[in-house]
């Protein structure tokens, strides 16, 4: 894969802006880990709840294969509506509170990156020196808090709309898959529906990210950001698509490396003496995985911010970029 010169500079600028504001990466990784731990709490609590209802030991339930564990929990809760209602309510409270916390942190992160990208200057041009990269550093505790407080109401409304799309899409997916299986269409149709569902969720997340960027960059409302995102995609669809594909490749590669690292650590556990080092290595790998994925995500945000700023500047100056000249060949295979 050969990248065009413009795409290389855009990705390089995005990576440098994210690196210059490295505390945002750490904050995002911590927030993501806390959210996952919050979601895990009612799930583990559900095991103990089912153990009390069924009359089994929690250890015995945890020793079950995951399909049997899921079936046992589902059947036990469905047979006791009151217990099921209490568990669903606790899960809903945790997910709502955790989601609002993530929206708050995301507002501070995107606000800092937008400010850093705007004030960075041509940092993607050589020479690459520390003092040049430092120009993109816009992070401060006060600035992060101010961005989070300013953007949180709009990000909360946008995030709740996203959750609504998730729920509607999930229910539609379950309904269609169940109908196809009842009709005897087999696993092929279910597999195709799953691929379509994953692609749909990916597109939804991508549009959600662009909405966040536009809201922070233009300080506009959610409804005002929607046509601006549409216009941005219409003018710069190939450049945005090129950045999206590169980031997707990086995420897939990082996921593959993470799986290989997990498998390698699993093999170390069987080695005498060295097996004692597995737990700290797993913790280190877990921390590094979170930081790497967050850095890739924040770099992509900075790259999209660059494309959006350039598109808005061209539009304000009355220049419409000629797609045949400026966008052609963003990715040449």
N, C-alpha and C positions, 0 to 999 in steps of 0.2 A: 504494500500500500504506500503510494507516494502522495504526500500532502502538498497542496499548493502553498505558495509563499504567504499569502494572506492568512490562510488557515493556521499555518505554523506560528505566525506572529500573534494571532488571536489566542491560540492555546498557550503559547509561552507567556503572554501577558496575564492570562487568567491564572496560570500556575504561580507566577511571581507575586501577583496581588494576594493570592491565598497564602503564600509563604510569608509575605511581609506582615500579614495579620494572623500569624500562627496561633495566638491565644484563642481566636474564634474556633479554630479546628479542635483544640482541646475542650473548649466549652461545649461544642456540638457533640463531641464523642461522649463526654460525661452525661449530657442530657439524654442522648440516645440510650446509653447504658441504664440510666435511672428509669427511663420509660419502660424498657424491657423487663427490668426487675419489678416494676410496679405491676405489669401485666402478669408476670410469673406468680406473684403473690396469691391472687384469687385462684389460679390454676392449681397450685400446690395445696391451697386451702380446700379446693374442691375434692382433692384426694382424701384429706382428713375428714371432710364432711361426709363423703360417701362411706368411708370406713366406719364412722359412727352410725350411719344409717343402716348399713349392711351388717355391721357387727364383725368386721374383719380388721386385722392389723394393718396400719398404713404401710408398713414395710412389705407385707405380703402383696398389697396392691401395687406398690412401686416395682416389685419384682416381676410383674406380668409383662408380657410383650405389649408394645404400645398399642396395637390394634385391640387386643383383649382389654387393656386398661381403658381405652377410649370407649369401647362397647359397654364395659361394666359401669363406668361413670354415667354414660348417656342413659342406659336403661334404669339405673338406680334413681337418677334425678327425674326422669320422665314419669316414673311410677309414683313419685311423691311431689305433686305440684307445688306445695308450700316451700319445700326445700329448694326446688328448682327456681322458684321466683326469688327467693332470698339470694341464691348464688348468682343469678343473672343480674339482680340489682347491684350486688357488690361489684361484679365485673363491669357493669355500666358506669358506676361511680368512678372506679379506678381508671377506666379508659377515657372518660370525659375529663377528669382532672389531669391525667397524664397528657392528653392531647392538648389541652389548654396550656400546660407548661411548655410543651414542645413548640406551640405557636408563639409563645412569648420569647423563647430563646431564638427561634428562627427570625423573628423581627429584628432583634439586636444583631444577629449575624449578617443578614442580608443588608441591613442599613449600613453597617461598617464596611462591607465589601463594596457597596455602591459608592460610598464616600471615598474609599481608598482608590478605587479604579478611576474616579473622576479627577482626583488630585495627583495621580501617579506620574503623569507626563509620559514620554516615550521610553518607558523602562524596558520594553521588549527589544529595543535597538541596542547593539553593542556600543561600548563595552559593558559587560555585566559586572558591576561593582557593588559592594555592599551598601555604600551611601546612596547609590542610584536606586537600588531596590527599596531602601528605607523610605523613599518618598511616598511609596504606596501604603505605608503603615498609617492607618487611621484609627487603630484600636486604642481605646482608653476605657476604663471602667465606667466613667461618667457618660461617655459617648455611647457605649453599649447599652447602658440602662435607659438613656434617653431614646435611642432608636427602638428598643424593645417596648417602652411605654407608648411611644407615638404610633407604632405600627400594629401593636397587639389587637386593638378592637377590629381593625380591618382584616388582619390575618386570622383572627378567631372566626369571623363571619365566613371568610373564604374556606377555612379549614373545616368548619361544620358543614358547609356545602359539599366539600370533598368527602367527608364521612357519609353524607347522605347518598352520594354517587356510589361509594363503596358498598353500602348496604343494599341499594337497589340493584347494583350489578351482581352482587353475590347471590341475592335471592333469585334473580333472573337466571343466573348460571346454574344454580342448584335445580331450579324448576325445569329448565330445558334438558339438563343432563338426566334427571330422573325420568322425564317423559321419553327421552330417546332410549333409555335402558328398558323401560317398561314396554316400549314398542318393539323390543328385540333387535335394535339396530347395532348392538355390539359395542366393543370398546373403541373401535376406530372413530366413530362419530364423537364419542365422549372425549377422545384424545384431541380431535380437531377443535371441539368446543373449548377445551382447556387451553389450547394454544391461542385461540381467538380471545379468550378471556384474559390471558396474561398480556397479550398485545394491547388489548383495550385498556387495562389498568396502567400499562406503561405509558400510553398516550395521555391518559388522564393525569398521571403524575407529572408528565412533561409540561402539559398546559398549566397545571397548578403551579409549577415552578416558575414559568414565564409570567404568570399573573403576579406572583410574589415580587418578582424583579421589577415589573412595570409599576406596581403600587409603590415600591420603595424609591424607584428612580424618579418618578413624576409626582410623588406625594399625592396620589389621586385615590378615589374610592374604588371599590370592587367593581361596581357597574361601569365606571369610566374606564377601567383598565381592560375590560373585555374587548371593546373595539380596537383599542391600541395594540393589544396582543395580536388580534386578527390582522391588522394592517402591517404589523412588524413581520409576521409570518408570510404575508403576501409579498412583501418587498424583499425579504432576506431568507426565503424558505430554503434555498440551497445551502447557504452559509450556515444557517441554524441546523439544518439536517446533517451537514458535514460534522459540525461540532458534536451533535447528538450521537452520530455513529462512532466517532472516535472515543467519546466517553463511554459508550456502551461496550466497545471492545476492551477498554481499560478495566471496566467493572467485571466483565466476564473473565479476563485474564487474572485479575486480583482474586476473584472467587475461586478460580481453579487453583491458584497458588495457595489459597487458604485451605482448600480441601486436601491438597497434597501435604501441607504442613501438619494438618490434623492427623492424617494417616501416618505420617512419619513419627509423630509424637506417640501415637498409639503403639507403634512397633517398639519404641524405646521402653515402654512400660514393661515389656516382657524380658528386658535385659536386666540381670541382677545388678544391684547397686545403682546403676544408672536410672532404674525405674523410680528411685526416690526423687529425681530431678524433674519428673514429668509434670507435677502440679505447678511449680513455679514457671516452668517453660510454657505450660498451657495458659497460665495467667498472662505471661508476657505476650504470647501470641494473640490472645484475646484483646489485649490493650492495643497492640500494634495493628491488628486487623481493623479495630474501630477507628483508629487515627487515620490509617491509609484510606479507608472508604470515605471518611468525612472529608479528607483533603481532596480526594478526587471530585467529590460532590461540590465542594466550595470552589474549586478551580473551574468547574464547569459553569457555576453561577457567575463567576467573574468574567469568563469568556462570553457568556450570553449578555452580560451587562455591557461589555465592550461593543458587541455587535449592535445592541439596541441604541447605545449612545451615538455610535457612528451613523446609524440609520436616521435617528432623530436630528442630528446635526446636518446631514445631507438634505433632509426634508425641510428644515428651517431655512437653509440657504437656497432652497429652490432647485436643488440638484437631485435628480432621481437616478440612482446608480443603474448603469446599463448592465443588465444581467449577463449579456454575452461577453462583457469585458471583465467585470469585477467578480463574478460568481462562477463563471464557467470553469469546470475542472477543479472544484474544491477537493474532491478526492478522485485521484486517477489510479485505477487499478493497474 
